[in-house]
Amino acid sequence: MLLSLFFQLMGIEVEAEYGGTASSFFMSCLVVEELAKIDPAVSVMCDVQNTLIVTLFRKYGTPQQKEQYLPRLAENMVNC
């Protein structure tokens, strides 16, 4: 249960069609801020995943790359 919630936080800005929550950058900042109150290391992982990795795929990835990687990044894969 807790692990599945953690992985949902890793795809905050991922579109719903790829399994993400389709939230905004502002929501991502709020999540990172709240996580930092409890565990700064988890907060940094979440921040890097959402603001660097996911954003690169969303903005510059080909449709094939988005289809292959965004669902995994939003559900069960962490890249750090």
Steps between C-alpha positions, in 0.01 A plus 500: 500500500764751604729400214225548241430847642870581478513402133195716423693796633774427248272581206324814616523685169462194276185513289212277606518308172842372611388415854601818677296745701512781238563763767688827466853606586356687797353176635837333453663776707244454776559125512878544514466759774277277712722195448802704609340551840512125560790366293723733298659211306164380369410859423811542284430175313145612431619844389767365264260247350222755441693812404786351301431154366125512439519853361767399248286215371185715492660790312762339279411132477364345185151350516659154515725600790208654688295185449784279617637694797235731647268221623792329672627826650153574636436153639804299602835639387730745674795652315761671714 
